[in-house]
């Protein structure tokens, strides 16, 4: 009798854990799907909150330029900050989301122009930086100095923006 009761209780506990995991997963999906933004209100003591769906990734960075840096092994990189999708509206708080910079000594052509294969085989440049928000962070220049120990070798770089829903640009 006790053994059977324990088996039932264990089954219920496992189902409860699965339900809890499912609920947590749905909450995370909901947060990632909805873009929470603050709107400027006429009364400074009042903050209006609106939720808009995050339909897709941010646009790709544009005007990507890499030049030789001041010190040995440095590469100065500049690009134009991409817009979020959907684009922020006037008065909305623009949140800062990270970039993912990857590098490799393999060219895209060496991998048959397969961008996914190149991205997967490349190394992440660990830095913990994100765009410098100015309230309207998109469509302006951004700069980073990349340092490596690949002296005398050709390095290929790629950068992708990540948006509020943690979706990477294409």
Secondary structure, DSSP 8 states (H G I E B T S, - for coil): -HHHHHHHHHHHHHHHHHHHHHHHHHHHHHHHHEEEEEE--SSTT--EEEEEE--S-----EEEEEEE-SSTTEEEEEEE----SS---TTB-----BEEEEEESS-TGGGTT-HHHHHHHSEE-----B----SS-SSSEEEEEEE-S-TTS--EEEEEEB-TT--B--
